[in-house]
Amino acid sequence: MKLSDFLLPSDVLLNVRAADGRQLLQDMAKRAAAALDMPEGTIVSALQKREELGSTGMGNGVAIPHARLEAVTKPFGILARLKQPVDFNAIDGQPVDLAFVLLLPASGEGEQLGALALVARKLRAPDILTRLRQAKSGPE
């Protein structure tokens, strides 16, 4: 499995504006809902429920909000680079400027864990974070 299996260049958003983590989740859920032809409220609710279990802010300015949904048949991702970092209750207390929303099928444990692990691994690599923060376009 590779990122391009569930993240299209058109789903990479640059210079996103959000007042806080909650608005960021809502904005990204809206985008995902349009792409997946699903109700936005379903996605927002699932992402917020996951955040209530513990922040998905993994540190170093990165968050990976994720949720399992019955209507999702394969992993789907959206990557956002924020214009201004927002508080996301990250483990290191630092604000988040890169967020990767990952929506996963409700079944299929192995595929889910594989997609989430892949995203987490990529977003821990300092060279990748630098390139993401300097990218001029989504495909970049």
C-alpha positions in Angstrom: 0.0 0.0 0.0 1.2 3.5 -0.8 -0.2 7.0 -0.1 -1.3 7.5 -3.7 -3.7 4.6 -3.1 -5.9 6.8 -0.9 -4.6 10.4 -1.4 -5.2 12.1 -4.7 -3.3 15.3 -5.6 -6.6 17.1 -5.7 -7.2 16.2 -2.1 -4.0 18.1 -0.9 -5.1 21.5 0.3 -2.6 24.3 0.8 -3.0 27.5 2.9 -6.1 26.3 4.7 -7.5 28.8 7.2 -9.2 27.5 10.3 -9.8 29.3 13.6 -9.3 26.1 15.6 -9.0 22.3 15.5 -12.8 21.9 15.5 -13.3 24.2 12.5 -10.4 22.4 10.7 -12.2 19.0 11.2 -15.5 20.5 10.0 -13.9 22.0 6.9 -12.0 18.8 6.0 -15.1 16.7 6.6 -17.0 18.9 4.2 -14.4 18.3 1.6 -14.4 14.5 2.3 -18.2 14.4 2.2 -18.3 16.0 -1.3 -15.6 13.6 -2.6 -17.3 10.5 -1.1 -20.9 11.5 -1.6 -21.7 11.1 2.1 -23.4 13.3 4.7 -20.9 15.8 6.1 -22.4 15.4 9.6 -21.6 11.7 9.7 -17.9 12.4 9.0 -17.7 15.3 11.4 -19.3 13.2 14.2 -17.0 10.3 13.6 -13.9 12.4 13.6 -15.0 14.3 16.8 -15.8 11.0 18.6 -12.3 9.8 17.8 -10.8 13.1 19.1 -12.7 12.6 22.4 -10.8 9.4 23.0 -7.6 11.3 22.8 -6.1 13.9 20.5 -4.7 12.7 17.2 -2.1 15.5 17.3 1.0 13.4 17.1 3.5 16.2 17.7 5.9 18.2 15.5 3.0 20.2 14.1 1.2 17.1 12.7 -2.3 15.7 13.4 -3.8 12.5 11.8 -7.6 12.7 12.6 -9.1 9.4 11.6 -12.4 7.5 11.8 -14.0 4.3 10.7 -17.2 4.6 8.8 -19.6 2.0 7.5 -20.1 3.8 4.2 -16.4 3.9 3.4 -15.2 1.0 1.3 -11.5 1.8 1.1 -9.2 4.2 2.8 -9.6 7.9 1.8 -7.4 10.8 2.8 -7.2 14.5 2.7 -4.0 16.4 3.6 -4.2 20.1 4.6 -1.4 22.5 5.2 -2.7 25.4 7.3 -1.9 29.0 6.7 -1.7 29.5 10.5 -1.2 26.7 13.0 -4.1 25.8 15.3 -4.2 24.2 18.7 -5.0 20.5 18.4 -4.2 19.3 21.9 -1.2 17.6 20.4 1.0 15.3 22.6 3.8 17.8 22.6 1.6 20.8 23.2 2.6 22.4 19.9 0.0 23.8 17.4 -0.7 21.9 14.2 0.0 23.1 10.7 -0.3 19.8 8.9 -3.4 17.6 9.2 -4.1 14.4 7.4 -7.7 13.2 7.7 -7.9 9.5 7.1 -11.3 7.8 6.7 -11.3 4.0 6.9 -13.8 1.2 6.3 -15.5 0.0 9.5 -14.3 -3.6 8.7 -10.9 -4.8 7.5 -8.5 -4.3 10.4 -5.3 -5.0 8.5 -6.0 -2.5 5.7 -7.0 0.2 8.3 -3.9 -0.3 10.4 -1.7 -0.4 7.3 -3.0 2.9 6.0 -2.8 4.6 9.4 0.7 3.3 10.0 1.8 4.4 6.6 0.6 7.9 7.1 2.1 8.1 10.6 5.4 6.8 9.3 5.5 9.4 6.4 4.5 12.3 8.7 7.3 11.5 11.2 10.1 11.9 8.6 11.7 15.3 9.0 12.6 15.6 5.3 9.0 14.9 4.2 7.6 17.4 6.7 10.0 20.0 5.3 9.0 19.3 1.7 5.3 19.5 2.7 5.8 22.8 4.4 7.6 24.2 1.4 5.4 22.8 -1.4 3.9 25.3 -3.8 1.1 23.1 -5.1 -0.9 20.0 -4.1 0.8 17.6 -6.5 4.2 18.7 -5.2 
